[in-house]
Amino acid sequence: MSRSMSQFVRGGSSRARARARLSDALALVRRPHLQWSRRAVSVAAFVCGGVLSLPFVLDTAPAHAAASDAARLAVTVVAATTLPSAEPSPTVSPASPSRVAAAIPMFNGRPIRPARTIKMKVTGYSPDARSCGASADGITASGYSVWTNGGRMVAADTDLLPLGSLVSVPGYDGNGVVPVLDRGGAIKGRRLDVLYATHEQARTWGVKDVAVTVWEYADGKPNDFRQTHRRR
């Protein structure tokens, strides 16, 4: 049931109860043994969305307390019968600049945006000798430490994804954006290696065919990635 329909039903039932209470009041004060004075009492009740005035004369003699009871009964109708109140319309406040800024993806303090998607075969590797052999010295092909960006990075074929490229791999690092900071002899074409701290974690990843998103900076400036002291 919609909200407007439920309000109508609730309003209708309230008005029906109001009519019943008014009928009881009128039946009470119209009993033939009551003595009437000239003082009129007007009882108002909200009935069918409007105000209905019911003037009648109450006996002032103490012996006829039933009339006062009727007045109280009729007045109770006023307190018990209310029109359904309209619920306030929801207000939409404009988004604050901080919320708008938070919605823009960022990397290294700069805004980024997705550029393209590449279907790739993704494997895992670790920075030890079991994955890197004799070159397992903790330094990537870009010259940066394997712990750069908290150890969250990938190795790629730099002919396809140059060092410093930004990618997001479904299932790796919470789908976050990570840099390409390494390469390997077996990583050719549409192959990608995601770095894990241990060989066991890398083996747990296994081999996955996923759609890798390539990102670019959205501020109009060049990537400006620079390798450090060593290449390999």
Secondary structure, DSSP 8 states (H G I E B T S, - for coil): --HHHHHHHHHHHHHHHHHHHHHHHHHHHT-TT----S-EEEEEEEETTEEEEEEEE---STT-HHHHHHHHHHHHHHHH----------------HHHHHHHS-EETTEEEEEEEEEEEEEEEE-SSHHHHGGG-SSB-TTS-BTTGGGG--EEE-TTTS-TT-EEE-TTSGGG-EEEEEE--TT--SSEEEEE-SSHHHHHHH-EEEEEEEEEEESSSS-------S---
